[in-house]
Amino acid sequence: MAPAPAPHDPLTVFLLAALVPLRRRLAELLQDEGMKIVGESSSASDAARSIPVLGPRVAVLDLTVPDGNGIALCREVRRTSPGTRCVILASFFDHRAYGAAMEAGASAFVLRQIRNHGLPDAVRRAACTEPSVRVSSGPGCVPGRSAGPAGPR
């Protein structure tokens, strides 16, 4: 497990998304918010190998990729890299997928949009919560406090 980051260290993020243009947009969005992308992949199996080695504080996992899905990967990441929080990225809200993501240990479930301004907040909040706390994609981050379930608003 990676050592705890110093307060001034950038928040480290791993990105899993099948489409290169989407990963580029997500990386740019998060980097513009001061986060550091430590790895990215279009493959769930590659991400499963990389995340425990890289030790990001947060893994943003697309719900569906060609060789798997973000929910199954989240479950594996929680087991192999317990210090990494998972944020599931979805094209649309699905109650079953949301429930499965929360059961798998995801910290947030965020809808993918071209201008997804909620993602940086969800990543920040996921990074400063305990694994059992679920966060929404609202602004701010108070360690140890839940903002309630992340769902449609």
Summary of the structure (lengths in Angstrom):
residues: 153
radius of gyration: 13.5
end to end distance: 35.2
largest distance: 37.7
contacts: 498
relative contact order: 0.15
helix: 36%
strand: 20%
